[in-house]
Amino acid sequence: MQRALDATVWPLLNGGCHLATDTTAAIERAGFTDLDLRRVDWPQTRPPFPSAPHILGTATRPHTPADLAARPTAHPAARAETDRQGQP
């Protein structure tokens, strides 16, 4: 049923959502780490509603070289103290 809905009206009616997407795998492929995920079915209906499976949890965003370059290595006051002492 999910595949039939995915191939027809579901994405059009629900903002591009695809029912057959493996959300956990997509999160892992995106490079997120420290995953703490759990699957829940909401709303709980009989028969199950096609969009009932959800993923709830947290993950850590991967660092990019731009993120690391933009992050200061030390507080400005600590850098000034190091400069006065002549240490790198």
WOBEL-V208656 format. One record per helix or strand of 2 or more residues. SS is the DSSP state (helix for helix, strand for strand). FROM is the first residue (numbers start at 1). LEN is the number of residues. If there is no record, write none. Layout:
{{SS	FROM	LEN} {SS	FROM	LEN}}
//
This chain:
{{helix	2	5} {helix	10	4} {helix	23	7} {strand	33	9} {strand	53	8} {helix	65	6} {helix	76	10}}
//
